[in-house]
Amino acid sequence: MANQAQIDAVEQLLIALLNTQEMNFVSSKVFEDAKGALMGSDGPPGTTEKTQAVNYLAHLRLQLK
């Protein structure tokens, strides 16, 4: 399986999970925690990579209904 196919599948799983009624109330906290992790030592090594990751996280957040 191609790496991109795996990423696409995990992304859709995450969006589906966060769109459930049970997860709706915690999704803001989840995105803030993820952003903090990306910008910290758990994130990618460079400033450009961190910025790209945070921007993509913002894109994913917009996918929520």
PDB file of N, CA, C, O and CB in Angstrom:
ATOM      1  N   MET A   1       0.852  -1.180   0.000  1.00  0.00           N
ATOM      2  CA  MET A   1       0.000   0.000   0.000  1.00  0.00           C
ATOM      3  C   MET A   1       0.893   1.237   0.000  1.00  0.00           C
ATOM      4  O   MET A   1       1.881   1.315   0.730  1.00  0.00           O
ATOM      5  CB  MET A   1      -0.966   0.002   1.228  1.00  0.00           C
ATOM      6  N   ALA A   2       0.525   2.177  -0.819  1.00  0.00           N
ATOM      7  CA  ALA A   2       1.305   3.415  -0.916  1.00  0.00           C
ATOM      8  C   ALA A   2       1.157   4.236   0.355  1.00  0.00           C
ATOM      9  O   ALA A   2       0.097   4.250   0.981  1.00  0.00           O
ATOM     10  CB  ALA A   2       0.865   4.244  -2.137  1.00  0.00           C
ATOM     11  N   ASN A   3       2.218   4.910   0.722  1.00  0.00           N
ATOM     12  CA  ASN A   3       2.230   5.743   1.916  1.00  0.00           C
ATOM     13  C   ASN A   3       1.106   6.781   1.893  1.00  0.00           C
ATOM     14  O   ASN A   3       0.463   7.011   2.917  1.00  0.00           O
ATOM     15  CB  ASN A   3       3.579   6.438   2.054  1.00  0.00           C
ATOM     16  N   GLN A   4       0.861   7.408   0.744  1.00  0.00           N
ATOM     17  CA  GLN A   4      -0.186   8.423   0.644  1.00  0.00           C
ATOM     18  C   GLN A   4      -1.563   7.814   0.876  1.00  0.00           C
ATOM     19  O   GLN A   4      -2.425   8.457   1.474  1.00  0.00           O
ATOM     20  CB  GLN A   4      -0.138   9.107  -0.725  1.00  0.00           C
ATOM     21  N   ALA A   5      -1.784   6.597   0.418  1.00  0.00           N
ATOM     22  CA  ALA A   5      -3.073   5.938   0.647  1.00  0.00           C
ATOM     23  C   ALA A   5      -3.304   5.707   2.131  1.00  0.00           C
ATOM     24  O   ALA A   5      -4.426   5.853   2.617  1.00  0.00           O
ATOM     25  CB  ALA A   5      -3.141   4.605  -0.110  1.00  0.00           C
ATOM     26  N   GLN A   6      -2.263   5.352   2.845  1.00  0.00           N
ATOM     27  CA  GLN A   6      -2.377   5.165   4.288  1.00  0.00           C
ATOM     28  C   GLN A   6      -2.703   6.484   4.978  1.00  0.00           C
ATOM     29  O   GLN A   6      -3.555   6.530   5.865  1.00  0.00           O
ATOM     30  CB  GLN A   6      -1.081   4.573   4.858  1.00  0.00           C
ATOM     31  N   ILE A   7      -2.031   7.547   4.574  1.00  0.00           N
ATOM     32  CA  ILE A   7      -2.275   8.873   5.147  1.00  0.00           C
ATOM     33  C   ILE A   7      -3.707   9.316   4.866  1.00  0.00           C
ATOM     34  O   ILE A   7      -4.384   9.837   5.752  1.00  0.00           O
ATOM     35  CB  ILE A   7      -1.273   9.905   4.581  1.00  0.00           C
ATOM     36  N   ASP A   8      -4.168   9.110   3.634  1.00  0.00           N
ATOM     37  CA  ASP A   8      -5.539   9.493   3.266  1.00  0.00           C
ATOM     38  C   ASP A   8      -6.559   8.729   4.105  1.00  0.00           C
ATOM     39  O   ASP A   8      -7.551   9.303   4.552  1.00  0.00           O
ATOM     40  CB  ASP A   8      -5.789   9.235   1.766  1.00  0.00           C
ATOM     41  N   ALA A   9      -6.319   7.446   4.316  1.00  0.00           N
ATOM     42  CA  ALA A   9      -7.246   6.630   5.102  1.00  0.00           C
ATOM     43  C   ALA A   9      -7.293   7.082   6.556  1.00  0.00           C
ATOM     44  O   ALA A   9      -8.375   7.189   7.134  1.00  0.00           O
ATOM     45  CB  ALA A   9      -6.849   5.157   5.030  1.00  0.00           C
ATOM     46  N   VAL A  10      -6.141   7.346   7.150  1.00  0.00           N
ATOM     47  CA  VAL A  10      -6.092   7.802   8.546  1.00  0.00           C
ATOM     48  C   VAL A  10      -6.739   9.183   8.666  1.00  0.00           C
ATOM     49  O   VAL A  10      -7.444   9.450   9.639  1.00  0.00           O
ATOM     50  CB  VAL A  10      -4.623   7.844   9.063  1.00  0.00           C
ATOM     51  N   GLU A  11      -6.509  10.049   7.701  1.00  0.00           N
ATOM     52  CA  GLU A  11      -7.110  11.375   7.717  1.00  0.00           C
ATOM     53  C   GLU A  11      -8.639  11.282   7.702  1.00  0.00           C
ATOM     54  O   GLU A  11      -9.311  11.958   8.481  1.00  0.00           O
ATOM     55  CB  GLU A  11      -6.615  12.198   6.519  1.00  0.00           C
ATOM     56  N   GLN A  12      -9.179  10.455   6.829  1.00  0.00           N
ATOM     57  CA  GLN A  12     -10.631  10.310   6.746  1.00  0.00           C
ATOM     58  C   GLN A  12     -11.207   9.671   8.001  1.00  0.00           C
ATOM     59  O   GLN A  12     -12.308  10.020   8.427  1.00  0.00           O
ATOM     60  CB  GLN A  12     -11.007   9.482   5.528  1.00  0.00           C
ATOM     61  N   LEU A  13     -10.478   8.746   8.590  1.00  0.00           N
ATOM     62  CA  LEU A  13     -10.900   8.139   9.850  1.00  0.00           C
ATOM     63  C   LEU A  13     -10.961   9.187  10.952  1.00  0.00           C
ATOM     64  O   LEU A  13     -11.922   9.226  11.720  1.00  0.00           O
ATOM     65  CB  LEU A  13      -9.948   7.001  10.249  1.00  0.00           C
ATOM     66  N   LEU A  14      -9.955  10.023  11.032  1.00  0.00           N
ATOM     67  CA  LEU A  14      -9.917  11.087  12.034  1.00  0.00           C
ATOM     68  C   LEU A  14     -11.075  12.059  11.846  1.00  0.00           C
ATOM     69  O   LEU A  14     -11.749  12.412  12.814  1.00  0.00           O
ATOM     70  CB  LEU A  14      -8.586  11.838  11.964  1.00  0.00           C
ATOM     71  N   ILE A  15     -11.311  12.491  10.622  1.00  0.00           N
ATOM     72  CA  ILE A  15     -12.400  13.425  10.356  1.00  0.00           C
ATOM     73  C   ILE A  15     -13.741  12.794  10.717  1.00  0.00           C
ATOM     74  O   ILE A  15     -14.590  13.446  11.325  1.00  0.00           O
ATOM     75  CB  ILE A  15     -12.392  13.859   8.880  1.00  0.00           C
ATOM     76  N   ALA A  16     -13.934  11.540  10.349  1.00  0.00           N
ATOM     77  CA  ALA A  16     -15.184  10.850  10.683  1.00  0.00           C
ATOM     78  C   ALA A  16     -15.371  10.764  12.194  1.00  0.00           C
ATOM     79  O   ALA A  16     -16.470  10.989  12.701  1.00  0.00           O
ATOM     80  CB  ALA A  16     -15.202   9.441  10.068  1.00  0.00           C
ATOM     81  N   LEU A  17     -14.322  10.446  12.896  1.00  0.00           N
ATOM     82  CA  LEU A  17     -14.389  10.350  14.358  1.00  0.00           C
ATOM     83  C   LEU A  17     -14.716  11.702  14.982  1.00  0.00           C
ATOM     84  O   LEU A  17     -15.589  11.796  15.844  1.00  0.00           O
ATOM     85  CB  LEU A  17     -13.064   9.819  14.921  1.00  0.00           C
ATOM     86  N   LEU A  18     -14.018  12.746  14.548  1.00  0.00           N
ATOM     87  CA  LEU A  18     -14.239  14.068  15.125  1.00  0.00           C
ATOM     88  C   LEU A  18     -15.601  14.650  14.755  1.00  0.00           C
ATOM     89  O   LEU A  18     -16.094  15.548  15.437  1.00  0.00           O
ATOM     90  CB  LEU A  18     -13.146  15.009  14.681  1.00  0.00           C
ATOM     91  N   ASN A  19     -16.210  14.153  13.688  1.00  0.00           N
ATOM     92  CA  ASN A  19     -17.531  14.619  13.289  1.00  0.00           C
ATOM     93  C   ASN A  19     -18.659  13.905  14.029  1.00  0.00           C
ATOM     94  O   ASN A  19     -19.823  14.277  13.877  1.00  0.00           O
ATOM     95  CB  ASN A  19     -17.707  14.438  11.807  1.00  0.00           C
ATOM     96  N   THR A  20     -18.341  12.902  14.816  1.00  0.00           N
ATOM     97  CA  THR A  20     -19.406  12.231  15.563  1.00  0.00           C
ATOM     98  C   THR A  20     -19.903  13.138  16.677  1.00  0.00           C
ATOM     99  O   THR A  20     -19.167  13.984  17.186  1.00  0.00           O
ATOM    100  CB  THR A  20     -18.912  10.886  16.143  1.00  0.00           C
ATOM    101  N   GLN A  21     -21.143  12.950  17.038  1.00  0.00           N
ATOM    102  CA  GLN A  21     -21.751  13.777  18.073  1.00  0.00           C
ATOM    103  C   GLN A  21     -20.989  13.660  19.392  1.00  0.00           C
ATOM    104  O   GLN A  21     -20.843  14.645  20.116  1.00  0.00           O
ATOM    105  CB  GLN A  21     -23.215  13.382  18.274  1.00  0.00           C
ATOM    106  N   GLU A  22     -20.509  12.475  19.701  1.00  0.00           N
ATOM    107  CA  GLU A  22     -19.799  12.248  20.957  1.00  0.00           C
ATOM    108  C   GLU A  22     -18.470  13.009  21.020  1.00  0.00           C
ATOM    109  O   GLU A  22     -18.045  13.425  22.098  1.00  0.00           O
ATOM    110  CB  GLU A  22     -19.549  10.762  21.145  1.00  0.00           C
ATOM    111  N   MET A  23     -17.832  13.188  19.899  1.00  0.00           N
ATOM    112  CA  MET A  23     -16.525  13.852  19.870  1.00  0.00           C
ATOM    113  C   MET A  23     -16.616  15.338  19.568  1.00  0.00           C
ATOM    114  O   MET A  23     -15.634  16.063  19.729  1.00  0.00           O
ATOM    115  CB  MET A  23     -15.642  13.194  18.851  1.00  0.00           C
ATOM    116  N   ASN A  24     -17.761  15.792  19.140  1.00  0.00           N
ATOM    117  CA  ASN A  24     -17.921  17.179  18.724  1.00  0.00           C
ATOM    118  C   ASN A  24     -17.493  18.166  19.799  1.00  0.00           C
ATOM    119  O   ASN A  24     -16.859  19.175  19.490  1.00  0.00           O
ATOM    120  CB  ASN A  24     -19.353  17.436  18.345  1.00  0.00           C
ATOM    121  N   PHE A  25     -17.822  17.898  21.038  1.00  0.00           N
ATOM    122  CA  PHE A  25     -17.525  18.846  22.118  1.00  0.00           C
ATOM    123  C   PHE A  25     -16.050  18.892  22.490  1.00  0.00           C
ATOM    124  O   PHE A  25     -15.622  19.859  23.121  1.00  0.00           O
ATOM    125  CB  PHE A  25     -18.330  18.495  23.337  1.00  0.00           C
ATOM    126  N   VAL A  26     -15.256  17.892  22.128  1.00  0.00           N
ATOM    127  CA  VAL A  26     -13.831  17.902  22.485  1.00  0.00           C
ATOM    128  C   VAL A  26     -12.913  18.225  21.305  1.00  0.00           C
ATOM    129  O   VAL A  26     -11.701  18.336  21.484  1.00  0.00           O
ATOM    130  CB  VAL A  26     -13.444  16.564  23.063  1.00  0.00           C
ATOM    131  N   SER A  27     -13.466  18.374  20.120  1.00  0.00           N
ATOM    132  CA  SER A  27     -12.610  18.542  18.947  1.00  0.00           C
ATOM    133  C   SER A  27     -11.757  19.811  19.007  1.00  0.00           C
ATOM    134  O   SER A  27     -10.621  19.802  18.533  1.00  0.00           O
ATOM    135  CB  SER A  27     -13.457  18.564  17.700  1.00  0.00           C
ATOM    136  N   SER A  28     -12.273  20.889  19.572  1.00  0.00           N
ATOM    137  CA  SER A  28     -11.465  22.112  19.681  1.00  0.00           C
ATOM    138  C   SER A  28     -10.220  21.866  20.520  1.00  0.00           C
ATOM    139  O   SER A  28      -9.125  22.290  20.151  1.00  0.00           O
ATOM    140  CB  SER A  28     -12.292  23.256  20.292  1.00  0.00           C
ATOM    141  N   LYS A  29     -10.384  21.187  21.638  1.00  0.00           N
ATOM    142  CA  LYS A  29      -9.252  20.869  22.518  1.00  0.00           C
ATOM    143  C   LYS A  29      -8.259  19.957  21.802  1.00  0.00           C
ATOM    144  O   LYS A  29      -7.048  20.137  21.928  1.00  0.00           O
ATOM    145  CB  LYS A  29      -9.745  20.200  23.821  1.00  0.00           C
ATOM    146  N   VAL A  30      -8.760  18.994  21.064  1.00  0.00           N
ATOM    147  CA  VAL A  30      -7.895  18.061  20.334  1.00  0.00           C
ATOM    148  C   VAL A  30      -7.037  18.818  19.321  1.00  0.00           C
ATOM    149  O   VAL A  30      -5.836  18.569  19.215  1.00  0.00           O
ATOM    150  CB  VAL A  30      -8.740  16.976  19.618  1.00  0.00           C
ATOM    151  N   PHE A  31      -7.648  19.737  18.581  1.00  0.00           N
ATOM    152  CA  PHE A  31      -6.890  20.503  17.594  1.00  0.00           C
ATOM    153  C   PHE A  31      -5.877  21.428  18.255  1.00  0.00           C
ATOM    154  O   PHE A  31      -4.764  21.579  17.750  1.00  0.00           O
ATOM    155  CB  PHE A  31      -7.834  21.312  16.719  1.00  0.00           C
ATOM    156  N   GLU A  32      -6.234  22.042  19.359  1.00  0.00           N
ATOM    157  CA  GLU A  32      -5.285  22.902  20.070  1.00  0.00           C
ATOM    158  C   GLU A  32      -4.112  22.096  20.615  1.00  0.00           C
ATOM    159  O   GLU A  32      -2.965  22.538  20.543  1.00  0.00           O
ATOM    160  CB  GLU A  32      -5.987  23.643  21.212  1.00  0.00           C
ATOM    161  N   ASP A  33      -4.394  20.914  21.160  1.00  0.00           N
ATOM    162  CA  ASP A  33      -3.328  20.051  21.662  1.00  0.00           C
ATOM    163  C   ASP A  33      -2.407  19.602  20.526  1.00  0.00           C
ATOM    164  O   ASP A  33      -1.186  19.569  20.681  1.00  0.00           O
ATOM    165  CB  ASP A  33      -3.922  18.829  22.377  1.00  0.00           C
ATOM    166  N   ALA A  34      -3.004  19.258  19.388  1.00  0.00           N
ATOM    167  CA  ALA A  34      -2.211  18.827  18.234  1.00  0.00           C
ATOM    168  C   ALA A  34      -1.330  19.967  17.728  1.00  0.00           C
ATOM    169  O   ALA A  34      -0.165  19.757  17.388  1.00  0.00           O
ATOM    170  CB  ALA A  34      -3.130  18.325  17.103  1.00  0.00           C
ATOM    171  N   LYS A  35      -1.889  21.167  17.680  1.00  0.00           N
ATOM    172  CA  LYS A  35      -1.109  22.328  17.230  1.00  0.00           C
ATOM    173  C   LYS A  35       0.069  22.574  18.171  1.00  0.00           C
ATOM    174  O   LYS A  35       1.183  22.839  17.719  1.00  0.00           O
ATOM    175  CB  LYS A  35      -2.004  23.593  17.150  1.00  0.00           C
ATOM    176  N   GLY A  36      -0.175  22.486  19.469  1.00  0.00           N
ATOM    177  CA  GLY A  36       0.895  22.666  20.442  1.00  0.00           C
ATOM    178  C   GLY A  36       1.993  21.630  20.281  1.00  0.00           C
ATOM    179  O   GLY A  36       3.180  21.943  20.365  1.00  0.00           O
ATOM    180  N   ALA A  37       1.581  20.395  20.049  1.00  0.00           N
ATOM    181  CA  ALA A  37       2.564  19.321  19.859  1.00  0.00           C
ATOM    182  C   ALA A  37       3.382  19.547  18.594  1.00  0.00           C
ATOM    183  O   ALA A  37       4.597  19.350  18.593  1.00  0.00           O
ATOM    184  CB  ALA A  37       1.864  17.957  19.794  1.00  0.00           C
ATOM    185  N   LEU A  38       2.715  19.961  17.516  1.00  0.00           N
ATOM    186  CA  LEU A  38       3.426  20.221  16.262  1.00  0.00           C
ATOM    187  C   LEU A  38       4.436  21.347  16.406  1.00  0.00           C
ATOM    188  O   LEU A  38       5.528  21.283  15.841  1.00  0.00           O
ATOM    189  CB  LEU A  38       2.438  20.558  15.157  1.00  0.00           C
ATOM    190  N   MET A  39       4.077  22.372  17.155  1.00  0.00           N
ATOM    191  CA  MET A  39       4.972  23.514  17.316  1.00  0.00           C
ATOM    192  C   MET A  39       6.082  23.250  18.334  1.00  0.00           C
ATOM    193  O   MET A  39       7.082  23.967  18.363  1.00  0.00           O
ATOM    194  CB  MET A  39       4.177  24.732  17.733  1.00  0.00           C
ATOM    195  N   GLY A  40       5.909  22.234  19.158  1.00  0.00           N
ATOM    196  CA  GLY A  40       6.901  21.908  20.175  1.00  0.00           C
ATOM    197  C   GLY A  40       7.890  20.859  19.705  1.00  0.00           C
ATOM    198  O   GLY A  40       8.070  20.643  18.507  1.00  0.00           O
ATOM    199  N   SER A  41       8.517  20.223  20.652  1.00  0.00           N
ATOM    200  CA  SER A  41       9.554  19.231  20.344  1.00  0.00           C
ATOM    201  C   SER A  41       9.000  17.950  19.725  1.00  0.00           C
ATOM    202  O   SER A  41       9.761  17.175  19.147  1.00  0.00           O
ATOM    203  CB  SER A  41      10.314  18.887  21.599  1.00  0.00           C
ATOM    204  N   ASP A  42       7.695  17.710  19.832  1.00  0.00           N
ATOM    205  CA  ASP A  42       7.099  16.518  19.213  1.00  0.00           C
ATOM    206  C   ASP A  42       6.813  16.726  17.729  1.00  0.00           C
ATOM    207  O   ASP A  42       6.495  15.774  17.016  1.00  0.00           O
ATOM    208  CB  ASP A  42       5.809  16.140  19.935  1.00  0.00           C
ATOM    209  N   GLY A  43       6.925  17.954  17.269  1.00  0.00           N
ATOM    210  CA  GLY A  43       6.622  18.268  15.876  1.00  0.00           C
ATOM    211  C   GLY A  43       7.814  18.072  14.962  1.00  0.00           C
ATOM    212  O   GLY A  43       8.869  17.600  15.387  1.00  0.00           O
ATOM    213  N   PRO A  44       7.635  18.440  13.700  1.00  0.00           N
ATOM    214  CA  PRO A  44       8.731  18.331  12.734  1.00  0.00           C
ATOM    215  C   PRO A  44       9.902  19.219  13.135  1.00  0.00           C
ATOM    216  O   PRO A  44       9.724  20.149  13.922  1.00  0.00           O
ATOM    217  CB  PRO A  44       8.246  18.705  11.328  1.00  0.00           C
ATOM    218  N   PRO A  45      11.088  18.952  12.613  1.00  0.00           N
ATOM    219  CA  PRO A  45      12.287  19.640  13.074  1.00  0.00           C
ATOM    220  C   PRO A  45      12.428  21.108  12.659  1.00  0.00           C
ATOM    221  O   PRO A  45      12.954  21.904  13.437  1.00  0.00           O
ATOM    222  CB  PRO A  45      13.454  18.910  12.591  1.00  0.00           C
ATOM    223  N   GLY A  46      11.985  21.485  11.486  1.00  0.00           N
ATOM    224  CA  GLY A  46      12.255  22.847  11.006  1.00  0.00           C
ATOM    225  C   GLY A  46      11.052  23.768  11.093  1.00  0.00           C
ATOM    226  O   GLY A  46       9.909  23.322  11.196  1.00  0.00           O
ATOM    227  N   THR A  47      11.333  25.061  11.048  1.00  0.00           N
ATOM    228  CA  THR A  47      10.273  26.072  11.095  1.00  0.00           C
ATOM    229  C   THR A  47       9.317  25.932   9.920  1.00  0.00           C
ATOM    230  O   THR A  47       8.102  26.002  10.103  1.00  0.00           O
ATOM    231  CB  THR A  47      10.876  27.473  11.107  1.00  0.00           C
ATOM    232  N   THR A  48       9.842  25.737   8.729  1.00  0.00           N
ATOM    233  CA  THR A  48       8.999  25.574   7.542  1.00  0.00           C
ATOM    234  C   THR A  48       8.107  24.360   7.677  1.00  0.00           C
ATOM    235  O   THR A  48       6.918  24.419   7.365  1.00  0.00           O
ATOM    236  CB  THR A  48       9.855  25.455   6.283  1.00  0.00           C
ATOM    237  N   GLU A  49       8.681  23.248   8.146  1.00  0.00           N
ATOM    238  CA  GLU A  49       7.913  22.020   8.303  1.00  0.00           C
ATOM    239  C   GLU A  49       6.825  22.184   9.367  1.00  0.00           C
ATOM    240  O   GLU A  49       5.702  21.709   9.196  1.00  0.00           O
ATOM    241  CB  GLU A  49       8.840  20.858   8.669  1.00  0.00           C
ATOM    242  N   LYS A  50       7.168  22.860  10.462  1.00  0.00           N
ATOM    243  CA  LYS A  50       6.190  23.113  11.522  1.00  0.00           C
ATOM    244  C   LYS A  50       5.028  23.957  10.983  1.00  0.00           C
ATOM    245  O   LYS A  50       3.862  23.662  11.242  1.00  0.00           O
ATOM    246  CB  LYS A  50       6.864  23.825  12.726  1.00  0.00           C
ATOM    247  N   THR A  51       5.364  25.005  10.235  1.00  0.00           N
ATOM    248  CA  THR A  51       4.343  25.887   9.671  1.00  0.00           C
ATOM    249  C   THR A  51       3.450  25.128   8.708  1.00  0.00           C
ATOM    250  O   THR A  51       2.230  25.289   8.737  1.00  0.00           O
ATOM    251  CB  THR A  51       4.991  27.079   8.961  1.00  0.00           C
ATOM    252  N   GLN A  52       4.037  24.306   7.859  1.00  0.00           N
ATOM    253  CA  GLN A  52       3.246  23.523   6.910  1.00  0.00           C
ATOM    254  C   GLN A  52       2.331  22.547   7.640  1.00  0.00           C
ATOM    255  O   GLN A  52       1.177  22.372   7.249  1.00  0.00           O
ATOM    256  CB  GLN A  52       4.165  22.764   5.945  1.00  0.00           C
ATOM    257  N   ALA A  53       2.826  21.915   8.686  1.00  0.00           N
ATOM    258  CA  ALA A  53       2.024  20.963   9.445  1.00  0.00           C
ATOM    259  C   ALA A  53       0.857  21.662  10.144  1.00  0.00           C
ATOM    260  O   ALA A  53      -0.265  21.157  10.136  1.00  0.00           O
ATOM    261  CB  ALA A  53       2.897  20.233  10.472  1.00  0.00           C
ATOM    262  N   VAL A  54       1.119  22.813  10.742  1.00  0.00           N
ATOM    263  CA  VAL A  54       0.060  23.571  11.430  1.00  0.00           C
ATOM    264  C   VAL A  54      -0.966  24.077  10.418  1.00  0.00           C
ATOM    265  O   VAL A  54      -2.164  24.068  10.700  1.00  0.00           O
ATOM    266  CB  VAL A  54       0.662  24.763  12.226  1.00  0.00           C
ATOM    267  N   ASN A  55      -0.516  24.513   9.259  1.00  0.00           N
ATOM    268  CA  ASN A  55      -1.441  24.954   8.215  1.00  0.00           C
ATOM    269  C   ASN A  55      -2.329  23.801   7.748  1.00  0.00           C
ATOM    270  O   ASN A  55      -3.523  23.988   7.515  1.00  0.00           O
ATOM    271  CB  ASN A  55      -0.664  25.539   7.025  1.00  0.00           C
ATOM    272  N   TYR A  56      -1.750  22.623   7.614  1.00  0.00           N
ATOM    273  CA  TYR A  56      -2.556  21.471   7.196  1.00  0.00           C
ATOM    274  C   TYR A  56      -3.529  21.073   8.299  1.00  0.00           C
ATOM    275  O   TYR A  56      -4.651  20.656   8.010  1.00  0.00           O
ATOM    276  CB  TYR A  56      -1.649  20.276   6.830  1.00  0.00           C
ATOM    277  N   LEU A  57      -3.122  21.195   9.544  1.00  0.00           N
ATOM    278  CA  LEU A  57      -4.013  20.928  10.658  1.00  0.00           C
ATOM    279  C   LEU A  57      -5.216  21.880  10.605  1.00  0.00           C
ATOM    280  O   LEU A  57      -6.349  21.468  10.855  1.00  0.00           O
ATOM    281  CB  LEU A  57      -3.260  21.069  12.001  1.00  0.00           C
ATOM    282  N   ALA A  58      -4.967  23.138  10.282  1.00  0.00           N
ATOM    283  CA  ALA A  58      -6.054  24.113  10.142  1.00  0.00           C
ATOM    284  C   ALA A  58      -6.986  23.709   8.997  1.00  0.00           C
ATOM    285  O   ALA A  58      -8.204  23.858   9.096  1.00  0.00           O
ATOM    286  CB  ALA A  58      -5.484  25.534   9.897  1.00  0.00           C
ATOM    287  N   HIS A  59      -6.409  23.203   7.924  1.00  0.00           N
ATOM    288  CA  HIS A  59      -7.221  22.710   6.796  1.00  0.00           C
ATOM    289  C   HIS A  59      -8.106  21.554   7.251  1.00  0.00           C
ATOM    290  O   HIS A  59      -9.286  21.504   6.905  1.00  0.00           O
ATOM    291  CB  HIS A  59      -6.313  22.259   5.616  1.00  0.00           C
ATOM    292  N   LEU A  60      -7.550  20.634   8.015  1.00  0.00           N
ATOM    293  CA  LEU A  60      -8.347  19.507   8.511  1.00  0.00           C
ATOM    294  C   LEU A  60      -9.481  19.985   9.411  1.00  0.00           C
ATOM    295  O   LEU A  60     -10.591  19.455   9.365  1.00  0.00           O
ATOM    296  CB  LEU A  60      -7.457  18.518   9.272  1.00  0.00           C
ATOM    297  N   ARG A  61      -9.192  20.978  10.216  1.00  0.00           N
ATOM    298  CA  ARG A  61     -10.225  21.511  11.129  1.00  0.00           C
ATOM    299  C   ARG A  61     -11.393  22.083  10.346  1.00  0.00           C
ATOM    300  O   ARG A  61     -12.544  21.981  10.772  1.00  0.00           O
ATOM    301  CB  ARG A  61      -9.632  22.599  12.053  1.00  0.00           C
ATOM    302  N   LEU A  62     -11.101  22.682   9.206  1.00  0.00           N
ATOM    303  CA  LEU A  62     -12.168  23.229   8.350  1.00  0.00           C
ATOM    304  C   LEU A  62     -13.037  22.136   7.727  1.00  0.00           C
ATOM    305  O   LEU A  62     -14.151  22.406   7.277  1.00  0.00           O
ATOM    306  CB  LEU A  62     -11.561  24.083   7.244  1.00  0.00           C
ATOM    307  N   GLN A  63     -12.529  20.912   7.702  1.00  0.00           N
ATOM    308  CA  GLN A  63     -13.287  19.802   7.120  1.00  0.00           C
ATOM    309  C   GLN A  63     -14.391  19.310   8.060  1.00  0.00           C
ATOM    310  O   GLN A  63     -15.277  18.563   7.644  1.00  0.00           O
ATOM    311  CB  GLN A  63     -12.347  18.649   6.778  1.00  0.00           C
ATOM    312  N   LEU A  64     -14.335  19.726   9.315  1.00  0.00           N
ATOM    313  CA  LEU A  64     -15.352  19.297  10.261  1.00  0.00           C
ATOM    314  C   LEU A  64     -16.661  20.016   9.973  1.00  0.00           C
ATOM    315  O   LEU A  64     -16.676  21.187   9.594  1.00  0.00           O
ATOM    316  CB  LEU A  64     -14.898  19.557  11.709  1.00  0.00           C
ATOM    317  N   LYS A  65     -17.753  19.295  10.160  1.00  0.00           N
ATOM    318  CA  LYS A  65     -19.083  19.873   9.888  1.00  0.00           C
ATOM    319  C   LYS A  65     -19.592  20.583  11.104  1.00  0.00           C
ATOM    320  O   LYS A  65     -20.692  21.136  11.081  1.00  0.00           O
ATOM    321  CB  LYS A  65     -20.085  18.795   9.456  1.00  0.00           C
TER     322      LYS A  65
END
